[in-house]
């Protein structure tokens, strides 16, 4: 049950802050990044040193945005992980240290402060000749346990009863959850709407733990998710295909350009020059169109086996699924990413 929803008031709160990362090995923001220099000037002024931004020319400092999530029931003194991302033109945050940064909530109040060395998963290297190699993202890093909670957020509950909020609202799932809680725990539970289940019980830890252990078989939506950029297709739920005839073929045209070189004869006139001529080869390939007919109500597994037998490519399958949806033969939601 704990994977299907959460109790009202028990949610994570987002925190954000603006800070500086120092100690970089020449990979920080350049002089043209004015807000970094002004931030550095303000920081030095806070410790009693007045320096104008025009007098600065540092490459080991980068301006960053710091984000974190404040979990429910977190108490002052607890620690949280924070994520650091460059907002200037720094090339890498590797080896840097985040200076103390206040983290605010949506209400403008400071709920945590972050500081510490940054852990960057990738790496990058440049040579004087201009060659470079990089792996992973080096302008984003994390500070494990780098945030210290300064203020807690009390969960806001409405009414004397428990309310369970589903992560993915669904009428069938909400009804199944209410029936399972009533049957397995003996509590009175009702589905108020597709995303809310009200449980007539005091909101104590023991009851919430018991509700979290209730076993429920959620309703899986019939959905096909397609990523056209990568050719990935993921289908879930009980998807059915109505009787339909499918024909799909490919027409490919390949054009290849080449340059022919004609050299003058060895003992020809002195005025003879090398001649060049552009040539083009055009090839047209029209593959045979395969025709597939489905009888009765076929499942997605049966359709996939038939398409695999025809040897169609993933991008061909994407086009076929889109055509099936337009023809009204696919009983599923089609999501294009």
Secondary structure, 3 states (H helix, E strand, C coil): CCCCEEECCCCCEEEEEEEEEECCCCCCCCCCCHHHHHHHHHHHHHCCCCCCHHHCCCCCEEEEEEEEEECCCCCCCCEEEEEEEECCCCCCCCCCEEEEEEEECCCCCEEEEEEEECECCCEEEECCCCCEEEECCCCEEEEEEEEEECCCCCCCCCCCCEEEEECCCCHHHHHHHHHHHHHHHCCCEEEEECCEEEECCCCCHHHHHHHHCCCCCCCCCCEEEEECCCCEEEEECCCEECCEEEEECCEEEEEEEEEEEECCCCCCCCCCCCEEEEEEEEEEEECCCEEEEECCCEEHHHHHHHHHHHCCCHHHHHHHHHHHHHCCCEECEEEEC
